């Protein structure tokens, strides 16, 4: 199960209105570290879909969202809970490190 692509028009429904925490992966096609972290996020999404949702925002296709959330380097993973950013993870990390960062949401 791969992460859903989210756009400006679906952000409110898919992220801000979600009843569980949502990890938004801000990424771009040309970003090597983004391509490294993407399959790891897909695995986490599949393993913990009952507790957390993982979606993707392509910063080249959705520059407004990237600007709204102050994205200056990618990959940037923002965890939204109750329509607020509750955690920010910058840069590609191995799966154990990402699971550690997300443990309070998936425990």
Secondary structure as UniProt FT lines:
FT   STRAND          4..5
FT   HELIX           8..11
FT   HELIX           12..16
FT   STRAND          21..27
FT   TURN            29..30
FT   HELIX           32..47
FT   TURN            48..51
FT   STRAND          52..58
FT   TURN            59..61
FT   HELIX           63..68
FT   TURN            69..70
FT   STRAND          76..81
FT   TURN            82..83
FT   STRAND          84..90
FT   HELIX           95..106
//
